[in-house]
Amino acid sequence: MDFKKIGKALLFPHVAVMIVLIPVATAFLVYSMVVLGTESVPAYISYVLSAYTLTVWCVKLPHLIRFFKNFKNENKYARRWLDDTRLRVNVTLYASLAWNLIYAVLQAWLGYYHGSFWFYSMAIYYVCLSVMRLYLASYTVKNLPGENVRRELIRYRACGWIFLVMNLAFALMVFFMVYWGRTFYHHEITTITMAAYTFTSFTTAIVSVVKFRKYNSPVYSASKIISFTAASVSMVTLSSTMLTTFGKDTMGEFEGKLMLGLVGGAVAALVLTMAIYMIVRSTQRLRAMTQKEVAHGES
């Protein structure tokens, strides 16, 4: 028996096998933990299968990195996507716009159906996001970054004013969460998945805000600030979900409301600060540009 060949086949299975392993191992692990219990024999098998899946993917990782590097350099569509910042911004804005509009309509309908101001405040929040993204997309689809800084600053400042309105809707959401106990409850697995997604979105948003400063485009910066704000607000919803799901046996009602209020207040203060900064900064730059133009005209 050729153990070397068997070991190689186990550590380097076919890509199709590796792809199939991901949903199979995940589904088996979740089913074992939720239905069968964490100390059952199938649960132990699912742990081994999950560990094996993670191992083979880690071993394959250097090959995957080389593959995607070659794909990026050789595929013209991939090169265009990576090199065309304007294309990425437009796609992101329109995709986010479509999602925000759908979710806003859903929340408005739920507010009408249940007669709840909670859902109406959610709808207002997502409408504000949609308005800002549509306002920015109408410019980016026709203009290059930095092509008309004055027009970009005007849109940048308008987004700051919309942030102020949006912050009022968000304050209502936090009030309903804290005062009326309007929280969310999900299964532990779902909550962990939500946490992973939210923290990933939050980290990506921070990186994008910093990264897009180099383009010296107020519109591009505004689009990333919108994503950062949406991720920050999602942290409040996640906090509510985690407190309801994991803190019900370890934290009292008052402590839970206090923590949620502190998180919500911190995010509201952050959004308010960003809105004021956007308004003040853009106004200062517009005033400086006007003064420079007047001085140049007089000379």
C-alpha positions as CSV (number, residue, x, y, z in Angstrom):
1,M,0.0,0.0,0.0
2,D,1.4,3.3,-1.1
3,F,0.9,5.5,2.0
4,K,2.7,8.4,0.5
5,K,0.2,8.4,-2.4
6,I,-2.7,8.1,0.0
7,G,-1.4,11.0,2.1
8,K,-1.0,13.2,-0.9
9,A,-4.5,12.4,-2.1
10,L,-5.9,13.3,1.3
11,L,-4.0,16.5,1.7
12,F,-4.4,17.6,-2.0
13,P,-7.8,16.4,-3.1
14,H,-9.4,17.5,-6.3
15,V,-10.8,21.1,-6.3
16,A,-14.3,19.7,-6.9
17,V,-14.0,17.6,-3.8
18,M,-12.8,20.6,-1.8
19,I,-15.7,22.7,-3.0
20,V,-18.2,20.0,-2.0
21,L,-16.6,19.6,1.4
22,I,-17.5,23.2,2.4
23,P,-21.3,23.0,2.4
24,V,-21.3,19.4,3.5
25,A,-19.0,20.0,6.5
26,T,-20.9,23.2,7.4
27,A,-24.3,21.6,7.2
28,F,-23.2,18.6,9.2
29,L,-21.6,20.7,11.9
30,V,-24.6,23.0,12.3
31,Y,-27.1,20.0,12.3
32,S,-25.0,18.2,14.9
33,M,-24.7,21.2,17.2
34,V,-28.3,22.3,16.9
35,V,-30.2,19.0,16.7
36,L,-28.0,16.1,17.9
37,G,-26.1,17.9,20.6
38,T,-22.4,18.9,21.0
39,E,-21.3,15.6,22.7
40,S,-22.9,13.1,20.4
41,V,-20.9,10.8,18.1
42,P,-22.1,12.5,14.9
43,A,-21.0,15.8,16.4
44,Y,-17.4,14.5,16.9
45,I,-17.4,13.3,13.4
46,S,-18.6,16.7,12.2
47,Y,-15.7,18.3,14.1
48,V,-13.2,16.0,12.4
49,L,-14.7,16.7,9.0
50,S,-14.7,20.4,9.6
51,A,-11.1,20.3,10.8
52,Y,-10.1,18.3,7.7
53,T,-11.9,20.7,5.4
54,L,-10.1,23.7,6.9
55,T,-6.7,21.9,6.7
56,V,-7.0,21.0,3.0
57,W,-8.0,24.6,2.2
58,C,-5.1,26.0,4.2
59,V,-2.7,23.6,2.4
60,K,-4.2,24.7,-0.9
61,L,-4.0,28.4,-0.1
62,P,-0.6,29.2,-1.7
63,H,-1.8,27.6,-5.0
64,L,-5.1,29.5,-4.8
65,I,-3.2,32.8,-4.3
66,R,-1.0,32.1,-7.4
67,F,-4.1,31.2,-9.4
68,F,-5.9,34.4,-8.6
69,K,-2.8,36.5,-9.2
70,N,-2.5,34.9,-12.7
71,F,-6.2,35.3,-13.3
72,K,-6.1,39.0,-12.3
73,N,-3.2,39.6,-14.7
74,E,-4.5,37.6,-17.7
75,N,-8.3,38.2,-17.6
76,K,-9.3,41.5,-19.1
77,Y,-12.5,41.8,-17.1
78,A,-10.7,41.2,-13.9
79,R,-8.0,43.7,-14.8
80,R,-10.7,46.3,-15.7
81,W,-12.5,45.7,-12.4
82,L,-9.3,46.1,-10.4
83,D,-8.0,49.1,-12.3
84,D,-11.2,51.0,-12.9
85,T,-12.0,52.7,-9.5
86,R,-15.0,54.5,-11.0
87,L,-16.6,51.3,-12.2
88,R,-16.2,49.7,-8.7
89,V,-17.7,52.8,-7.1
90,N,-20.7,52.9,-9.5
91,V,-21.4,49.2,-9.1
92,T,-21.3,49.4,-5.3
93,L,-23.5,52.5,-5.2
94,Y,-26.2,51.1,-7.5
95,A,-26.2,47.7,-5.9
96,S,-26.4,49.3,-2.4
97,L,-29.1,51.6,-3.7
98,A,-31.3,48.8,-5.0
99,W,-30.9,46.9,-1.7
100,N,-31.7,50.0,0.4
101,L,-34.8,50.8,-1.6
102,I,-36.2,47.2,-1.4
103,Y,-35.5,47.1,2.4
104,A,-37.1,50.6,2.9
105,V,-40.3,49.6,1.1
106,L,-40.4,46.4,3.2
107,Q,-40.0,48.3,6.4
108,A,-42.6,50.9,5.4
109,W,-45.1,48.1,4.6
110,L,-44.4,46.4,8.0
111,G,-45.0,49.8,9.7
112,Y,-48.3,50.2,7.9
113,Y,-49.3,46.6,8.6
114,H,-48.4,46.5,12.3
115,G,-49.0,50.2,12.9
116,S,-45.5,50.5,14.4
117,F,-43.3,53.6,14.4
118,W,-40.3,51.3,14.8
119,F,-40.7,50.0,11.3
120,Y,-41.4,53.5,10.0
121,S,-38.1,54.8,11.6
122,M,-36.3,51.9,9.9
123,A,-37.9,52.9,6.6
124,I,-36.8,56.5,7.0
125,Y,-33.3,55.4,7.8
126,Y,-33.0,53.3,4.6
127,V,-34.7,55.9,2.5
128,C,-32.0,58.4,3.6
129,L,-29.3,56.0,2.6
130,S,-31.0,55.5,-0.8
131,V,-31.3,59.2,-1.4
132,M,-27.6,59.8,-0.7
133,R,-26.4,56.9,-2.9
134,L,-28.7,58.0,-5.7
135,Y,-27.5,61.6,-5.4
136,L,-23.8,60.4,-5.6
137,A,-24.4,57.8,-8.3
138,S,-26.0,60.5,-10.6
139,Y,-22.7,62.3,-10.5
140,T,-20.1,59.4,-10.6
141,V,-21.8,57.8,-13.6
142,K,-21.1,60.9,-15.7
143,N,-17.9,62.4,-14.2
144,L,-14.4,61.4,-13.3
145,P,-13.2,61.8,-9.7
146,G,-11.8,65.2,-9.1
147,E,-13.1,66.5,-12.4
148,N,-15.3,69.2,-10.8
149,V,-14.3,69.6,-7.1
150,R,-16.9,72.3,-6.5
151,R,-19.8,70.2,-7.6
152,E,-18.4,67.3,-5.6
153,L,-18.1,69.4,-2.5
154,I,-21.8,70.5,-2.9
155,R,-22.8,66.9,-3.0
156,Y,-20.5,66.1,-0.1
157,R,-22.1,68.8,2.0
158,A,-25.6,67.7,1.0
159,C,-24.8,64.2,2.3
160,G,-23.8,65.8,5.6
161,W,-27.2,67.4,5.9
162,I,-29.0,64.1,5.1
163,F,-26.9,62.4,7.8
164,L,-28.4,64.9,10.3
165,V,-31.9,63.8,9.3
166,M,-30.9,60.1,9.2
167,N,-29.5,60.5,12.7
168,L,-32.9,61.5,14.0
169,A,-34.4,58.3,12.5
170,F,-31.6,56.3,14.1
171,A,-32.2,58.0,17.5
172,L,-35.8,56.9,17.3
173,M,-34.6,53.3,16.6
174,V,-32.3,53.4,19.6
175,F,-35.2,54.8,21.7
176,F,-37.5,52.0,20.7
177,M,-34.8,49.5,21.4
178,V,-34.0,50.8,24.9
179,Y,-37.3,52.2,26.2
180,W,-39.8,49.8,24.7
181,G,-37.4,46.8,24.6
182,R,-37.6,46.4,20.9
183,T,-34.9,43.9,20.3
184,F,-34.1,40.9,18.0
185,Y,-33.7,37.3,18.8
186,H,-32.0,34.7,16.6
187,H,-30.4,31.3,17.1
188,E,-26.9,31.3,18.3
189,I,-25.5,30.1,15.0
190,T,-27.4,32.8,13.1
191,T,-26.1,35.4,15.6
192,I,-22.5,34.4,15.2
193,T,-22.9,34.5,11.5
194,M,-24.4,38.0,11.7
195,A,-21.5,39.1,14.0
196,A,-18.9,37.8,11.5
197,Y,-20.6,39.6,8.6
198,T,-21.0,42.8,10.6
199,F,-17.5,43.0,11.8
200,T,-16.2,42.2,8.3
201,S,-18.3,45.0,6.8
202,F,-17.2,47.4,9.5
203,T,-13.5,46.6,9.0
204,T,-13.9,46.9,5.2
205,A,-15.7,50.2,5.5
206,I,-12.9,51.7,7.7
207,V,-10.3,50.5,5.2
208,S,-12.2,51.9,2.3
209,V,-12.7,55.3,4.0
210,V,-8.9,55.6,4.5
211,K,-8.0,54.1,1.1
212,F,-10.3,56.4,-1.0
213,R,-8.9,59.6,0.5
214,K,-6.0,59.3,-2.0
215,Y,-8.3,60.0,-4.9
216,N,-9.0,63.6,-3.5
217,S,-12.7,63.1,-4.5
218,P,-15.3,64.3,-2.0
219,V,-18.0,62.2,-3.8
220,Y,-15.9,59.0,-3.5
221,S,-15.2,59.8,0.1
222,A,-18.9,60.4,0.8
223,S,-19.8,57.1,-0.7
224,K,-17.4,55.3,1.6
225,I,-18.6,57.3,4.6
226,I,-22.1,56.1,3.8
227,S,-20.9,52.5,3.9
228,F,-19.1,53.2,7.2
229,T,-22.2,54.7,8.8
230,A,-24.4,51.8,7.6
231,A,-21.9,49.4,9.2
232,S,-21.8,51.4,12.4
233,V,-25.6,51.3,12.7
234,S,-25.5,47.6,12.0
235,M,-23.3,47.3,15.1
236,V,-26.2,48.6,17.2
237,T,-28.6,46.0,15.8
238,L,-26.0,43.3,16.3
239,S,-25.5,44.4,19.9
240,S,-29.2,44.2,20.5
241,T,-29.3,40.7,19.0
242,M,-26.3,39.4,21.0
243,L,-27.7,40.8,24.2
244,T,-31.0,39.1,23.6
245,T,-29.5,35.8,22.4
246,F,-26.5,35.4,24.8
247,G,-27.1,37.9,27.6
248,K,-30.5,36.9,28.8
249,D,-29.1,34.5,31.5
250,T,-26.1,36.6,32.5
251,M,-27.3,40.2,32.4
252,G,-30.3,41.9,33.9
253,E,-32.8,43.9,32.0
254,F,-31.4,47.2,33.2
255,E,-27.8,46.3,32.4
256,G,-28.8,45.2,28.9
257,K,-30.7,48.4,28.3
258,L,-27.8,50.5,29.7
259,M,-25.3,48.8,27.4
260,L,-27.5,49.1,24.4
261,G,-28.1,52.7,25.1
262,L,-24.4,53.4,25.5
263,V,-23.6,51.7,22.2
264,G,-26.5,53.4,20.4
265,G,-25.5,56.8,21.9
266,A,-21.9,56.3,20.8
267,V,-22.9,55.5,17.2
268,A,-25.4,58.4,17.1
269,A,-22.7,60.8,18.4
270,L,-20.3,59.4,15.7
271,V,-22.8,60.0,12.9
272,L,-23.6,63.5,14.2
273,T,-19.9,64.3,14.4
274,M,-19.3,63.0,10.8
275,A,-22.3,65.0,9.6
276,I,-21.1,68.2,11.2
277,Y,-17.5,67.6,9.9
278,M,-18.8,67.1,6.3
279,I,-20.9,70.3,6.4
280,V,-18.2,72.5,8.0
281,R,-15.3,71.1,5.9
282,S,-17.1,71.3,2.6
283,T,-18.3,74.8,3.4
284,Q,-14.8,76.0,4.3
285,R,-13.4,74.6,1.1
286,L,-16.1,76.1,-1.0
287,R,-15.6,79.5,0.6
288,A,-11.8,79.2,0.1
289,M,-12.4,78.4,-3.6
290,T,-14.7,81.3,-4.0
291,Q,-12.3,83.7,-2.4
292,K,-9.5,82.4,-4.5
293,E,-11.5,82.9,-7.7
294,V,-12.5,86.5,-6.6
295,A,-8.9,87.3,-5.9
296,H,-7.7,85.9,-9.2
297,G,-10.4,87.9,-11.0
298,E,-9.4,91.1,-9.3
299,S,-5.8,90.6,-10.2
